């Protein structure tokens, strides 16, 4: 016994009961999900998110998507990482289609890279300003640490009750602070910091 094939009218409803092949797609992305044979009763249409039109064959790197009542071949970059040309931030692609606008698959090499339209170029001035600021903060932290260590000895020196050993240690730490103050932070990031005395 031969299975009856359903025929659809201009409204997409079965003229008579029977089977029909439909091609299903994802409701959110439109991506092709497979073919099924459906039994339609007279007056019933095909299931939602399906079409009677067969999708085209796909090539590697592409995906078939149903959009605006047609199958389309779209590039499939899902899982790839691209970078915002505005700020260099990484973006993982999770939907079919071309690369998002204002992105590139080329990764910046530093946080100070700027997109020229063709490539990333490091903004050396901004990079140096940031390195100098970081070095200045590092020097201030080292001096604050030295001041914390020597605070009691300085009070004892003022009161004339410091021991000779502590006076020697205080002098070593004060020379260390002088070396820190004389450190050229404009050489950042290539700074050779002075070694602190033993605590």
N, C-alpha and C positions, 0 to 999 in steps of 0.2 A: 504494500500500500504506500503510495507516494504522499509525503507530507505536503500539505497545502501551503503555498507561499502567500503571505499577506500582502495586499496592495494598499497603498495609502492614497487618500484623496488630497485635494489641494490644501486642505486644512491640517494635513498630517494625521488623519484618523483612518483606521483600517476600514476598507470597503467591505471586506469579509474576513472572518477569523482565519488565522494561519500564523506560520512562523516567518520571522524576518531577522536578518543579521543587522545588528547595530554596533556602533563603535563608540565606546564610552570614554569620557574625559573627566578629569578632576574638577570639582565644582569651583575650587578656589583658583587654581592655576591654569585650568584648561588643558593640562597635559594629558595626552592619550594614555588610557589605562588598560585597554584591551577590547577584544571583540567578543560579543555574546550573541546567541540566538534566542530571541524572545518570542513567546507565543502571545499574539494580540487577538483579543476578541473584537468582533465587529464594533466599530464606533470608538475604539480605544486607540490612543496614540502611543508612541514609543516612550520608554522611561526618560525621566529628566537626566540631563547631562549625558546625552547620547545623540548620535546622528546616524543616518543611513549612508552617509558619504564615507567611503573608505579613506583613511589617512594616507599620505604619500610615504614612500620609503625614506628612511633617515640615513644621514651620513654620520660618521663619528664626529663628536663635538657639537651635534645638533639634537634638538628634541622637537617632536611634533606637538603643537598646541592648537586647540580650537578657540578661535577668537573671531568675533563679529560674523558668525555663521560660516566660517571657512577654516580649513586646516592651514596652519602656517608652520614653516620650519624656522625655529629660532635657535640662535647660538646657545649652547649650554655651558655656562661658566660656573655652575653651582659648585661650591666647595673651594673655589679659587679666592685668593686674597688680592684685593686691589687697594690703592691708596688715594686718599683725597688730595687733589691738587691744591686745595685751599690751605690745609694744615698738616698733610702727611699722615693723617690717622689711618689705621688699617680697617678695612671693611671686608667682611666675608660675604660673598655672593650666595644668596639662598633662593633665587628665583631665576627661571629661564629668561633669556633675552641678552641684549648687548650689555657691555659694561655700563654701569651707571654713569650719568653725565658727571663731568668734573672729577673723573678718577683715572688712574693709570695702573697697569700691572707692574710698573717699575717701582721698586721700593726706594725710599730715601735712605741715605747712609747715615745721616745725623738728624738730630732734632732741629737743626738750624738750616736744613735744606729748603730751598724755594723752587717751585716749578716754573720753568721758563716757557713752557708750551711744548717742549721736546724732551727735556731732561731735567733732573734735579741738580741744582747748583747750591753749594754750601755758602750761606751768608757768613763770611769770615768775621765781619765786624760784630754781628750779633753773637757769634760763637765766642769771640774774645771778650766781649762785655760780660757775658754770662760766666766765663771761666774766671775773670777778674773778680766778679762779685762773689763767686764761690770761694776763691782764695782769700778774699777780705774777711769773709765770715769764718773761714777756717783759722785765720790768724787771730781774730778776735776771740774765738773759742779757746785757742791755746793760751793766749794771754790771760783770759779769765780763769783758766785752770791753774796757771802759775800763780796768780794773785790769791786764789783760794788756798793753795798749798802754803804760801808764804805769809799769809795774813797774821797768824799768831807770832811768827818770828819778828815781823815788823813792829808789832805792838811791844814785844819783849825788848827790842832794840831801843825803842823810844823811852821805855821805862828803865833802861840800863840793866836789865836782868837776863839778857840773852847769854847762853853758853857760847864758848868759843866754837864748838862743833856746829851749833845751829847758825852762828854768825857766818861761818864758812859756807854752809849750805845755802843760806839766804843770799850771799854774794853770788854763788854759782847760778841760782835761779834768776837773780836780777840781771846777770850777764845774758842768760838765756832769753829773758824778756827783751833786752836790747837787741839781740840778734833777730828776734821775731819782728820787732818794730822796723828793723832795717831791711827786712826781706822784701825784695822787689816783687810785688804781687802782679805787676804788669807782665811778668814773664809766664804767668799762668797759661796753660796748665803745667808747664815744665818747671816746677818749683822744687828746690831741694830744701826741705824744712830743717832747721837746726834740731839736733837731738836734745831732748830735755835731760837735766841732771837726774841722778837717782833720787827717788822719793824717800 
